[in-house]
Amino acid sequence: MLTDRYSNEILKLSEIINASNRIVFFGGAGVSTESGIPDFRSQTGLYSGKLQTSEPPEIMLSYDYFINYPGQFYEFYRKNMLFLDAKPNKAHKALKKLEDDGRLLAVITQNIDGLHFEAGSKAVYELHGSCLRNYCMSCNELYAVDIIQESKEVPICLKCGGIIRPDVVLYGEGLDQRVVGEALDAIEKADTLIIGGTSLEVNPAASFVEYFGGDCLVIINMSPTRFDQRASLIIRSPIGEVLEASVNCKG
């Protein structure tokens, strides 16, 4: 049962949504935690120090480490970055409904799990790529994630024998400028920007918020962010419950 405060927050967010025609959602790891995928910076996240690894995750997920130690990279990657049994949660489904209703202009995500697409959303900009897409570094042959998951060692291209890599942005690599351009264009056109499940600590993605000049900035996150003072509404509650309730709220 919703508390009075929670109900008021849901009502206010619902009013903002109903008054908006060009909503953009900008999401991070917290969107997928309700699907059973760990985040990065919480007490139980990937960077919590609880992993028994020879190097910090930032090193093991870097381009240099991948090139120099592909076997160790894939051992870590398969164990800690692939959650192929995860399914879209209430947040993903609510955003799909907003798109179907013609109110959602785009989803911009820092996640690589592909769950927004699996939920049926079409206008999705994956800033850090997707673990579901993979390709040969030599001939660019495309591969599904199965070849990564099922390989015991470094996955090798069946066509030319080259090394297959995930189509994700590793530490030390730049973002895809086409994706960046389209994401920034969407933010600039938005009348409402909803930020969810992200601490906004990682640049350059976090700096995208600076491009928003619309009417309402909404932040749904369990911890404070550096943009809180600019927000029209801040909600510190589970994002799936918040989005589902606000999208379906009848007022």
KEFIKE-739674 format. One line per 4 residues: number of its first residue (from 1); their letters; for each residue x, y, z of N, C-alpha, C. Coordinates in Angstrom, 1 decimal, padded with zeros to 4 digits. Layout:
BEGIN
NUM) A) X:Y:Z:X:Y:Z:X:Y:Z; ...
// end
This chain:
BEGIN
1) MLTD) 000.8:-001.2:000.0:000.0:000.0:000.0:000.9:001.2:000.0; 000.5:002.2:-000.8:001.3:003.4:-000.9:001.1:004.3:000.3; 002.2:004.9:000.8:002.0:005.9:001.9:001.5:007.2:001.3; 001.0:008.1:002.2:000.4:009.4:001.7:001.5:010.1:000.9
5) RYSN) 002.7:010.2:001.4:003.8:010.9:000.7:004.0:010.3:-000.7; 004.1:009.0:-000.7:004.4:008.3:-002.0:003.2:008.5:-002.9; 002.0:008.5:-002.4:000.8:008.7:-003.3:000.9:010.1:-003.9; 001.3:011.1:-003.1:001.4:012.5:-003.6:002.5:012.6:-004.6
9) EILK) 003.6:011.9:-004.5:004.7:011.9:-005.5:004.2:011.3:-006.8; 003.5:010.2:-006.6:002.9:009.5:-007.8:002.0:010.4:-008.5; 001.1:011.0:-007.8:000.1:011.9:-008.4:000.8:013.1:-009.1; 001.8:013.6:-008.5:002.5:014.8:-009.1:003.2:014.3:-010.4
13) LSEI) 003.9:013.1:-010.4:004.6:012.6:-011.5:003.6:012.3:-012.6; 002.5:011.7:-012.3:001.4:011.4:-013.2:000.9:012.7:-013.9; 000.8:013.8:-013.2:000.3:015.1:-013.7:001.4:015.6:-014.7; 002.7:015.5:-014.3:003.7:015.9:-015.2:003.7:015.1:-016.5
17) INAS) 003.6:013.8:-016.4:003.5:012.9:-017.6:002.4:013.3:-018.5; 001.2:013.5:-017.9:000.0:013.7:-018.7:000.1:015.1:-019.4; 000.9:016.0:-018.8:001.0:017.3:-019.4:002.2:017.4:-020.5; 002.9:016.3:-020.7:004.1:016.2:-021.5:003.8:015.5:-022.8
21) NRIV) 004.4:015.9:-023.9:004.3:015.2:-025.1:005.6:014.7:-025.7; 006.7:015.2:-025.1:008.1:014.8:-025.5:008.9:014.4:-024.3; 008.6:013.3:-023.7:009.3:012.8:-022.6:010.6:012.0:-023.0; 011.7:012.3:-022.4:012.9:011.5:-022.6:013.2:010.9:-021.2
25) FFGG) 013.5:009.6:-021.2:014.0:008.9:-020.0:015.4:008.6:-020.1; 016.2:009.0:-019.1:017.6:008.7:-019.0:017.9:007.8:-017.8; 018.3:006.6:-018.1:018.4:005.6:-017.1:019.8:005.0:-016.9; 020.1:004.5:-015.7:021.3:003.8:-015.4:021.1:002.4:-014.8
29) AGVS) 022.1:001.9:-014.1:022.1:000.6:-013.6:020.9:000.3:-012.7; 020.4:001.3:-011.9:019.3:001.1:-011.0:018.1:000.7:-011.7; 017.9:000.9:-013.0:016.7:000.5:-013.7:016.7:-001.0:-013.8; 017.8:-001.7:-013.9:017.9:-003.1:-014.1:018.0:-003.9:-012.8
33) TESG) 018.3:-003.3:-011.7:018.5:-004.1:-010.4:017.2:-004.8:-010.1; 016.0:-004.3:-010.4:014.8:-005.0:-010.2:014.6:-006.2:-011.1; 015.4:-006.3:-012.1:015.4:-007.5:-012.9:016.5:-008.5:-012.4; 017.1:-008.2:-011.3:018.1:-009.1:-010.7:019.5:-008.9:-011.2
37) IPDF) 019.8:-007.8:-011.9:021.1:-007.4:-012.4:021.8:-006.5:-011.4; 022.9:-006.8:-010.8:023.6:-006.0:-009.9:024.0:-004.6:-010.5; 024.0:-003.6:-009.6:024.5:-002.3:-010.1:026.0:-002.2:-009.9; 026.5:-001.0:-009.9:028.0:-000.9:-009.8:028.4:-000.3:-008.5
41) RSQT) 027.8:000.7:-008.0:028.3:001.5:-006.9:027.6:001.4:-005.6; 026.6:000.5:-005.5:026.0:000.3:-004.2:026.9:-000.6:-003.3; 026.4:-000.9:-002.1:027.2:-001.7:-001.2:027.4:-003.2:-001.7; 026.5:-003.6:-002.5:026.6:-004.9:-003.1:026.9:-004.9:-004.6
45) GLYS) 027.3:-003.8:-005.1:027.5:-003.6:-006.5:028.9:-004.2:-007.0; 029.1:-004.0:-008.3:030.3:-004.6:-008.9:031.6:-004.0:-008.3; 031.5:-002.7:-007.9:032.7:-002.0:-007.4:032.8:-002.0:-005.9; 032.0:-002.8:-005.2:032.0:-002.8:-003.8:033.3:-003.4:-003.1
49) GKLQ) 034.1:-004.0:-003.9:035.4:-004.6:-003.4:035.2:-006.0:-002.9; 034.0:-006.6:-003.1:033.8:-008.0:-002.7:034.2:-009.0:-003.7; 034.5:-008.6:-004.9:034.9:-009.5:-005.9:036.3:-009.9:-005.7; 036.6:-011.2:-005.8:038.0:-011.7:-005.6:038.6:-011.7:-007.0
53) TSEP) 039.2:-010.6:-007.4:039.9:-010.5:-008.7:041.3:-009.9:-008.5; 042.1:-010.2:-009.5:043.5:-009.7:-009.4:043.6:-008.2:-009.7; 042.6:-007.7:-010.4:042.6:-006.2:-010.7:041.2:-005.7:-010.4; 041.1:-004.4:-010.2:039.8:-003.7:-010.1:038.9:-003.9:-011.3
57) PEIM) 037.6:-003.9:-011.2:036.7:-004.1:-012.3:037.0:-003.1:-013.4; 037.4:-001.8:-013.1:037.6:-000.8:-014.1:038.8:-001.2:-015.0; 039.8:-002.0:-014.4:040.9:-002.4:-015.2:040.5:-003.6:-016.0; 039.8:-004.6:-015.4:039.5:-005.8:-016.1:038.4:-005.6:-017.2
61) LSYD) 037.7:-004.5:-017.2:036.7:-004.2:-018.2:037.3:-003.1:-019.1; 038.6:-002.9:-019.2:039.2:-001.9:-020.0:039.6:-002.5:-021.4; 039.7:-001.6:-022.4:040.1:-002.1:-023.7:041.5:-002.6:-023.7; 042.4:-002.0:-022.9:043.8:-002.5:-022.9:043.9:-003.9:-022.3
65) YFIN) 043.1:-004.1:-021.2:043.1:-005.4:-020.6:042.5:-006.5:-021.5; 041.5:-006.1:-022.2:040.9:-007.0:-023.2:041.9:-007.4:-024.3; 042.6:-006.5:-024.8:043.6:-006.7:-025.8:044.8:-007.6:-025.3; 045.2:-007.3:-024.1:046.4:-007.9:-023.6:046.1:-009.2:-022.9
69) YPGQ) 045.0:-009.3:-022.3:044.6:-010.6:-021.5:043.2:-011.0:-021.8; 042.9:-011.4:-023.1:041.5:-011.7:-023.5:040.9:-012.8:-022.7; 041.7:-013.8:-022.4:041.2:-015.0:-021.6:040.7:-014.6:-020.3; 041.5:-013.8:-019.5:041.1:-013.3:-018.2:039.9:-012.3:-018.3
73) FYEF) 039.9:-011.5:-019.4:038.8:-010.6:-019.6:037.5:-011.4:-019.7; 037.5:-012.4:-020.6:036.3:-013.1:-020.8:035.8:-013.9:-019.6; 036.8:-014.4:-018.8:036.4:-015.2:-017.6:035.6:-014.2:-016.7; 036.1:-013.0:-016.5:035.5:-012.0:-015.7:034.1:-011.6:-016.3
77) YRKN) 034.2:-011.3:-017.6:033.0:-010.7:-018.3:031.8:-011.7:-018.2; 032.1:-013.0:-018.5:031.0:-014.0:-018.5:030.4:-014.1:-017.1; 031.2:-014.0:-016.1:030.7:-014.3:-014.8:030.0:-013.1:-014.2; 030.4:-011.9:-014.6:029.9:-010.7:-013.9:029.1:-009.7:-014.7
81) MLFL) 029.1:-009.9:-016.0:028.4:-008.9:-016.9:027.2:-009.5:-017.7; 027.1:-010.8:-017.8:026.1:-011.5:-018.5:025.0:-012.0:-017.6; 023.8:-011.5:-017.8:022.6:-012.0:-017.0:021.5:-012.3:-018.0; 021.7:-013.3:-018.7:020.8:-013.6:-019.8:019.5:-014.1:-019.5
85) DAKP) 019.3:-014.5:-018.2:018.0:-014.9:-017.7:017.1:-013.8:-017.2; 017.7:-012.6:-017.1:017.0:-011.4:-016.7:015.9:-011.0:-017.6; 014.7:-010.6:-017.1:013.6:-010.1:-017.9:013.2:-008.7:-017.6; 012.6:-008.0:-018.5:012.2:-006.6:-018.3:011.3:-006.5:-017.0
89) NKAH) 011.5:-005.5:-016.3:010.7:-005.3:-015.1:009.7:-004.2:-015.3; 009.0:-003.8:-014.2:008.0:-002.8:-014.2:008.4:-001.5:-014.9; 009.7:-001.1:-014.6:010.2:000.2:-015.2:010.2:000.1:-016.8; 010.8:-001.0:-017.3:010.9:-001.2:-018.7:009.5:-001.2:-019.4
93) KALK) 008.6:-001.9:-018.7:007.2:-002.1:-019.3:006.5:-000.7:-019.2; 006.7:000.0:-018.2:006.0:001.3:-018.1:006.5:002.3:-019.2; 007.8:002.3:-019.4:008.3:003.1:-020.5:007.8:002.7:-021.9; 007.7:001.4:-022.0:007.1:000.9:-023.3:005.7:001.4:-023.5
97) KLED) 004.9:001.5:-022.4:003.5:002.0:-022.4:003.5:003.5:-022.8; 004.5:004.2:-022.2:004.6:005.6:-022.5:004.9:005.9:-024.0; 005.7:005.0:-024.5:006.0:005.1:-026.0:004.8:004.8:-026.8; 004.1:003.8:-026.4:002.9:003.4:-027.1:001.8:004.5:-027.1
101) DGRL) 001.8:005.2:-026.0:000.8:006.3:-025.8:001.2:007.6:-026.5; 002.4:007.6:-027.1:002.9:008.7:-027.9:003.5:009.8:-027.1; 003.8:009.6:-025.8:004.4:010.6:-024.9:005.9:010.5:-024.7; 006.4:009.3:-025.0:007.8:009.1:-024.8:008.6:009.2:-026.1
105) LAVI) 009.5:010.2:-026.1:010.3:010.5:-027.3:011.4:009.5:-027.4; 012.1:009.1:-026.3:013.3:008.2:-026.4:013.6:007.7:-025.0; 014.3:006.6:-025.0:015.0:006.1:-023.8:016.5:006.1:-024.1; 017.2:006.8:-023.2:018.6:006.8:-023.2:019.2:006.0:-022.0
109) TQNI) 019.9:004.9:-022.3:020.3:004.1:-021.2:021.8:003.9:-021.2; 022.4:003.7:-020.0:023.8:003.4:-019.8:024.0:001.9:-019.7; 022.9:001.2:-019.7:022.9:-000.3:-019.5:023.2:-001.0:-020.8; 023.8:-002.2:-020.6:024.1:-003.0:-021.8:023.3:-004.3:-021.9
113) DGLH) 022.3:-004.4:-021.1:021.5:-005.7:-021.0:020.5:-005.9:-022.1; 020.1:-004.8:-022.8:019.1:-005.0:-023.9:017.7:-005.1:-023.4; 017.4:-004.9:-022.1:016.1:-005.1:-021.6:015.0:-004.1:-022.1; 015.4:-002.9:-022.4:014.5:-002.0:-023.0:013.9:-002.4:-024.3
117) FEAG) 014.8:-002.9:-025.2:014.4:-003.5:-026.5:013.6:-004.7:-026.3; 014.0:-005.6:-025.3:013.2:-006.8:-025.0:011.8:-006.5:-024.6; 011.6:-005.4:-023.8:010.3:-004.9:-023.4:009.4:-004.4:-024.5; 010.1:-004.1:-025.6:009.3:-003.6:-026.8:009.5:-002.2:-027.2
121) SKAV) 010.4:-001.5:-026.4:010.7:-000.1:-026.8:011.4:000.0:-028.1; 011.2:001.0:-028.9:011.9:001.1:-030.2:012.9:002.2:-030.2; 012.6:003.4:-029.6:013.5:004.5:-029.6:014.4:004.4:-028.4; 015.4:003.6:-028.5:016.4:003.4:-027.4:017.8:003.7:-027.9
125) YELH) 018.5:004.5:-027.1:019.9:004.8:-027.4:020.7:004.2:-026.3; 021.5:003.2:-026.7:022.3:002.5:-025.8:023.7:003.1:-025.8; 024.0:004.0:-024.8:025.2:004.7:-024.8:026.5:003.8:-024.7; 026.3:002.7:-024.0:027.5:001.9:-023.7:027.4:000.6:-024.5
129) GSCL) 026.5:000.5:-025.5:026.4:-000.6:-026.3:025.5:-001.7:-025.7; 025.7:-002.9:-026.2:024.8:-004.0:-025.8:025.6:-005.3:-025.7; 025.5:-006.1:-024.6:026.2:-007.4:-024.6:025.5:-008.4:-025.5; 024.3:-008.1:-026.0:023.7:-009.0:-026.9:024.2:-009.0:-028.3
133) RNYC) 025.0:-007.9:-028.6:025.6:-007.8:-029.9:027.1:-008.0:-029.8; 027.6:-008.8:-030.7:029.1:-009.1:-030.7:029.5:-009.2:-032.1; 030.8:-009.0:-032.3:031.3:-009.0:-033.7:032.8:-009.4:-033.7; 033.2:-009.9:-034.9:034.6:-010.3:-035.1:035.5:-009.1:-035.3
137) MSCN) 036.6:-008.9:-034.6:037.4:-007.8:-034.8:038.2:-007.8:-036.1; 038.2:-008.9:-036.8:038.9:-009.0:-038.1:038.0:-008.8:-039.3; 036.9:-009.5:-039.3:036.0:-009.4:-040.5:034.7:-008.8:-040.2; 034.4:-008.4:-039.0:033.1:-007.7:-038.6:031.9:-008.6:-038.7
141) ELYA) 032.1:-009.9:-038.8:031.0:-010.9:-038.8:030.2:-010.7:-037.4; 028.9:-010.7:-037.5:028.1:-010.4:-036.3:027.7:-011.8:-035.6; 027.7:-011.7:-034.3:027.3:-012.9:-033.5:026.4:-012.6:-032.4; 025.5:-013.5:-032.1:024.6:-013.4:-030.9:025.5:-013.6:-029.6
145) VDII) 024.9:-013.3:-028.5:025.6:-013.5:-027.2:025.9:-014.9:-026.9; 025.2:-015.9:-027.5:025.4:-017.3:-027.2:026.8:-017.7:-027.4; 027.5:-017.2:-028.4:028.8:-017.6:-028.7:029.8:-017.2:-027.6; 029.5:-016.1:-026.9:030.3:-015.6:-025.8:030.0:-016.5:-024.6
149) QESK) 028.7:-016.7:-024.3:028.3:-017.5:-023.1:028.8:-018.9:-023.2; 028.7:-019.5:-024.3:029.0:-021.0:-024.5:030.5:-021.2:-024.7; 031.3:-020.2:-025.0:032.7:-020.4:-025.2:033.4:-020.6:-023.9; 034.4:-021.6:-023.8:035.1:-021.9:-022.6:036.3:-020.9:-022.4
153) EVPI) 036.8:-020.4:-023.6:037.9:-019.5:-023.5:037.6:-018.2:-024.3; 038.5:-017.8:-025.2:038.3:-016.6:-026.0:037.4:-017.0:-027.2; 036.3:-016.4:-027.4:035.4:-016.8:-028.6:036.1:-016.4:-029.9; 036.1:-017.3:-030.8:036.8:-017.2:-032.1:035.8:-017.2:-033.3
157) CLKC) 036.0:-016.3:-034.2:035.1:-016.2:-035.4:035.1:-017.5:-036.2; 033.9:-018.0:-036.5:033.7:-019.2:-037.2:034.1:-019.0:-038.7; 034.1:-017.7:-039.2:034.3:-017.4:-040.6:035.8:-017.2:-040.9; 036.5:-016.4:-040.0:037.9:-016.1:-040.3:038.9:-016.4:-039.2
161) GGII) 038.4:-016.8:-038.0:039.3:-017.2:-036.9:039.8:-016.0:-036.1; 039.2:-014.8:-036.4:039.5:-013.6:-035.5:038.9:-013.7:-034.2; 039.3:-012.8:-033.3:038.7:-012.7:-032.0:037.4:-012.0:-032.0; 036.4:-012.5:-031.3:035.1:-011.9:-031.2:035.1:-011.0:-030.0
165) RPDV) 034.5:-009.8:-030.1:034.4:-009.0:-028.9:033.0:-008.5:-028.8; 032.6:-008.2:-027.5:031.2:-007.6:-027.3:031.1:-006.2:-027.8; 030.0:-005.9:-028.3:029.7:-004.5:-028.8:029.3:-003.6:-027.7; 030.3:-003.5:-026.7:030.1:-002.6:-025.6:031.3:-001.7:-025.5
169) VLYG) 031.0:-000.5:-024.8:032.1:000.5:-024.6:032.9:000.1:-023.4; 034.2:-000.3:-023.6:035.0:-000.6:-022.5:035.7:000.6:-022.0; 036.3:000.5:-020.8:037.0:001.6:-020.2:038.2:001.9:-021.2; 038.4:003.2:-021.4:039.4:003.6:-022.3:039.0:003.8:-023.8
173) EGLD) 037.7:003.5:-024.0:037.1:003.7:-025.4:036.1:004.9:-025.3; 035.9:005.5:-026.4:035.0:006.6:-026.5:033.6:006.1:-026.9; 032.6:006.9:-026.6:031.2:006.5:-027.0:031.0:006.6:-028.5; 030.0:005.9:-029.0:029.7:006.0:-030.4:029.1:007.4:-030.6
177) QRVV) 029.7:008.2:-031.5:029.3:009.6:-031.7:027.9:009.7:-032.4; 027.6:008.7:-033.2:026.2:008.7:-033.8:025.2:008.6:-032.7; 025.4:007.6:-031.8:024.4:007.4:-030.7:024.4:008.6:-029.8; 025.5:009.2:-029.5:025.6:010.4:-028.7:024.8:011.5:-029.3
181) GEAL) 025.0:011.8:-030.6:024.3:012.8:-031.3:022.8:012.7:-031.2; 022.3:011.5:-031.5:020.9:011.2:-031.5:020.3:011.4:-030.0; 021.1:010.9:-029.0:020.6:011.0:-027.7:020.5:012.5:-027.2; 021.6:013.3:-027.6:021.6:014.7:-027.2:020.4:015.5:-028.0
185) DAIE) 020.2:015.1:-029.2:019.1:015.7:-029.9:017.8:015.4:-029.3; 017.6:014.2:-028.8:016.3:013.9:-028.1:016.2:014.7:-026.8; 017.3:014.8:-026.0:017.2:015.6:-024.8:016.9:017.1:-025.1; 017.5:017.6:-026.1:017.2:019.0:-026.4:015.8:019.2:-026.9
189) KADT) 015.1:018.2:-027.4:013.8:018.4:-027.9:012.7:018.1:-026.8; 013.2:017.5:-025.7:012.3:017.0:-024.6:011.6:018.2:-023.9; 010.4:018.0:-023.5:009.7:018.9:-022.6:009.8:018.4:-021.2; 010.0:017.1:-021.0:010.2:016.5:-019.7:011.4:015.5:-019.7
193) LIIG) 012.3:015.6:-018.8:013.4:014.6:-018.7:013.3:013.9:-017.4; 013.1:012.6:-017.5:013.0:011.7:-016.3:014.3:011.0:-016.2; 015.0:011.2:-015.1:016.3:010.5:-014.8:016.0:009.4:-013.8; 016.4:008.2:-014.0:016.1:007.1:-013.1:017.2:006.1:-013.0
197) GTSL) 017.5:005.7:-011.7:018.4:004.6:-011.4:019.8:004.9:-011.8; 020.3:006.2:-011.7:021.6:006.5:-012.0:022.1:007.6:-011.0; 023.4:007.5:-010.6:024.0:008.5:-009.7:024.5:009.7:-010.4; 024.5:009.6:-011.7:025.0:010.7:-012.6:026.4:011.1:-012.2
201) EVNP) 027.2:010.1:-011.9:028.6:010.3:-011.6:029.6:010.0:-012.7; 029.1:009.3:-013.7:029.9:008.9:-014.8:029.8:009.8:-016.0; 030.9:010.4:-016.4:030.9:011.3:-017.6:031.5:010.5:-018.7; 031.2:010.8:-020.0:030.5:012.0:-020.4:029.0:011.8:-020.3
205) AASF) 028.5:010.6:-020.1:027.0:010.4:-020.1:026.3:011.3:-019.2; 026.8:011.5:-017.9:026.1:012.3:-016.9:026.0:013.8:-017.4; 026.9:014.3:-018.2:026.9:015.7:-018.6:025.8:015.9:-019.6; 025.2:014.8:-020.1:024.1:015.0:-021.1:022.9:015.8:-020.5
209) VEYF) 022.8:015.7:-019.2:021.6:016.4:-018.6:021.7:017.9:-018.8; 023.0:018.4:-019.0:023.2:019.9:-019.2:022.5:020.4:-020.5; 022.2:019.5:-021.4:021.5:019.8:-022.7:020.0:020.0:-022.5; 019.5:019.6:-021.4:018.0:019.7:-021.2:017.6:021.1:-020.9
213) GGDC) 016.7:021.7:-021.7:016.1:023.0:-021.4:014.6:023.0:-021.3; 014.0:021.9:-021.1:012.6:021.7:-021.1:011.9:022.2:-019.8; 010.7:021.8:-019.6:009.9:022.3:-018.4:010.2:021.6:-017.1; 010.2:020.3:-017.2:010.3:019.5:-015.9:011.4:018.5:-015.9
217) LVII) 012.3:018.5:-014.9:013.3:017.6:-014.7:012.9:016.7:-013.5; 012.7:015.4:-013.7:012.3:014.5:-012.6:013.4:013.5:-012.3; 013.7:013.3:-011.1:014.8:012.4:-010.7:014.2:011.3:-009.8; 014.3:010.1:-010.2:013.9:008.9:-009.4:015.1:008.1:-009.1
221) NMSP) 015.6:008.3:-007.9:016.9:007.6:-007.5:016.9:007.5:-006.0; 017.5:006.4:-005.5:017.5:006.1:-004.1:018.5:007.0:-003.4; 019.5:007.6:-004.1:020.5:008.4:-003.4:020.5:009.8:-004.1; 021.1:010.8:-003.5:021.2:012.1:-004.1:022.0:012.1:-005.4
225) TRFD) 021.8:013.1:-006.3:022.6:013.3:-007.5:023.0:014.8:-007.5; 023.9:015.1:-008.4:024.4:016.5:-008.4:023.4:017.4:-009.2; 022.3:016.8:-009.7:021.3:017.7:-010.4:020.1:017.8:-009.5; 020.1:017.4:-008.3:018.9:017.4:-007.5:018.3:018.9:-007.3
229) QRAS) 019.2:019.9:-007.2:018.7:021.2:-007.0:018.0:021.8:-008.2; 018.2:021.2:-009.4:017.5:021.6:-010.6:016.2:020.9:-010.8; 015.9:019.9:-010.0:014.8:019.0:-010.3:013.4:019.6:-009.9; 012.4:019.4:-010.7:011.1:019.8:-010.3:010.5:018.8:-009.4
233) LIIR) 010.9:017.5:-009.4:010.4:016.5:-008.5:011.5:015.5:-008.3; 011.7:015.1:-007.0:012.6:014.0:-006.7:011.9:012.9:-005.9; 012.1:011.7:-006.3:011.4:010.6:-005.7:012.5:009.5:-005.3; 012.5:009.2:-004.0:013.5:008.2:-003.5:012.7:006.9:-003.2
237) SPIG) 012.3:006.2:-004.2:011.5:005.0:-004.1:011.9:004.1:-005.3; 011.6:002.8:-005.2:012.0:001.9:-006.3:011.4:002.3:-007.6; 012.2:002.4:-008.6:011.8:003.0:-009.9:010.7:002.3:-010.6; 010.8:000.9:-010.5:009.7:000.2:-011.2:008.3:000.5:-010.6
241) EVLE) 008.2:000.5:-009.3:006.9:000.8:-008.7:006.5:002.2:-009.0; 007.4:003.1:-009.0:007.1:004.5:-009.3:006.6:004.7:-010.7; 007.3:004.2:-011.7:006.9:004.4:-013.1:005.6:003.6:-013.4; 005.5:002.4:-012.9:004.2:001.7:-013.1:003.0:002.4:-012.5
245) ASVN) 003.2:002.9:-011.3:002.0:003.6:-010.6:001.7:004.9:-011.3; 002.7:005.6:-011.7:002.5:007.0:-012.2:001.9:006.9:-013.6; 002.4:005.9:-014.4:001.9:005.8:-015.8:000.5:005.3:-015.8; 000.1:004.5:-014.8:-001.3:004.0:-014.7:-002.2:004.8:-013.8
249) CKG) -001.7:005.8:-013.2:-002.5:006.6:-012.3:-003.6:007.3:-013.0; -004.8:007.3:-012.5:-006.0:007.9:-013.1:-006.3:009.2:-012.5; -005.4:009.6:-011.5:-005.6:010.9:-010.9:-006.6:010.9:-009.7
// end
